[in-house]
Amino acid sequence: MADTQVQRLTDYAGNDLADLCDAADAAILDGGGFGWLRPPPRDLMEAYWRGVLLIPERTLIVGRIDRVIGGSVQLSRPPRTAEARAHVLNLSTFFVSPWARGHGLSAMMLEACEDHARREGYTVITLDVRASQERAIQVFEARGYVRWGVMPRYSRVGGEYVAGYYYAKDI
């Protein structure tokens, strides 16, 4: 049985950065990218993930199988100028690499996000997702996220528009 765990990542140690880039590349190639349709050059991917840890308003949570990062999700706090929305945390860049699926990482990472949000005093989590991300949508809805909106031209994939869904959950 595989050893699965979820943790907040605050720095990269050992193979963490390479594992995260590999997992993201595999998810993008499988159509589950978080904005990218093709993996960017490796130096750009590494710079992206290094940058995530430098943004004070972001929290990076990773899922591991046998100590190898197989998925991640980010939580973004609202800017200080958004006082009226200070209770809302946004979930983004959620993915699980194809090789890591089927071990419960998605649910574990979402649970970690919700626990983190509660500890920090947030009461709502929002997210958006391409309509073509059917498995992610199933995971979100199974955990109680409610679709509140649709954007018909959310993204373009293969020259075709794909709708996007907007979700929220009171925590």
N, C-alpha and C positions, 0 to 999 in steps of 0.2 A: 504494500500500500504506500502511495506517495505521501511525503511529508508536505502538507500545504500550510502556508501561513501568510498573514497580511500584516504589513507594518507601514508606519509613516516613515518616509525616507527624508533625512535632512542633509545627508552627504553621501557621496559615492565611495564605496570601498570595494576592493577586489575587482571582480568582473561586473559590478553593478551597472556601470554606464554601458558597457558592451552588451550585456544581457538586455537592458532596456531598449537599446537601439535595435537589436536583433528581433526582439518581441514586437516592437512597433513596426519594423519593416515587414515581418511576416503577416501581421494583422492588416496592414495597408494592402499588401499583395492579395490577401484573401477578400478584399472589399470592405474591410471593417476599419478603415483608417479614420482618423479624426480630423478630416479636412483635406488631407493629402489623398490623391488618387494613385500616385506612384511614389515609392520611397524616394526621398530626396538624397543627394549625395551624402555620404557618411559624415563628412565634416560638418555639414549643415544640421544633420540629425543630432550629432553630439553637442553642437552649440545650442540647439534648441533645448535639450534636456539639461544641460548645465545651467542655462538661463532660468529654467523653471525654479531651480533651488535658490536663485538669487532674488526672486520676487517675494517680498515679505507678505503680500496678500494671498499667496498661493500655498496650498498644502498638497504634497505629492504622496499618494498612498499606492504601494505596490503589492502585488500578489506573487508569491513564490511557490514553486513546486521543487522539492528537494534542493532548496536554497538558490534556485535559478529564477530570476524575474520572468514571469510569463504574462503579466498584465499590469495595468495601472489606471489610475483615475486622479483627477485633480479637483480640488475645491478652491473656489475663488471667493474671497471676502469682498463685499462692496467697497467702493472708494469712500473715504471719510466724508466726501461732499454729498454722499447719498444717505443722509441721516434718516430720511423717511423709509428707506429700505435696509436699514442696518440690521434687520432681523433675518435677511435672506442670504443664503449661501448658494452659489452656483456650482453645479457639478459639470465637469467637461473632460474631454480627452479620455473617455472611458473605453478601454479595450482589453481583450484577452487574446493572446496569440493562439492560432489554431492548435498548436501542439499542447497547449495548456488547458484547453477546454475540457469540460466534463469532470472537473475536480471540485467544482463549487466555488471557484475563485470569484466569479462575478458577484454572487450573493454575499460572500465574505467581504469583498471590497466595499460594496454598498453599505453593509452593516457597519463597517469601520468608519465610513463617511458620516453616516447618521450619528453614530456614537460621538465622533469628533465634533460634529455640529452642535449636538446637545451640550457637550462639555463646555463649548465656547459660548453658549447662550443663544444660538440661532434657533428659530422656530419653523423655518421653511427652507426647503431645498428645491431649486429649480434646475432644469436641464432641457436641452434640445437634442434631437436625433433625426438623422435621415430616415425616411419611411422605409427605405430598403434594408435597414438594419433590423431585420425581423427578430432575431434572437435577442438583441439588446432590448428591444421594445418589450418582449415577453418577460425578460428579467425585471425591467423597471415596473411593469404593471403588476407582476407577482409580488413585488415588495410594496405595493400600495401607491405608486406614483400615478397621478391622474392627468390624463391628457386634457389640456385646456385650450389648445389652439393648433392650427395647421397653417403652414406657409407653403402654398403650391409651388413656388419657384425657389425653394430653399437652397438647392445646389444643382450643379450640372455635372452629369456623369455620362461619358460617351456621347456628348452632344445633346443629351436629353435632360430636361428638367426633372428633378426628383423632389417630392414634397418633403417638408420637415415637420416634425411634431414637437410641441412644447408641453412639458410636464412639470408638475409641482407636487410636493408632498409636505404636509404638516408633520413636524416631528416633535 
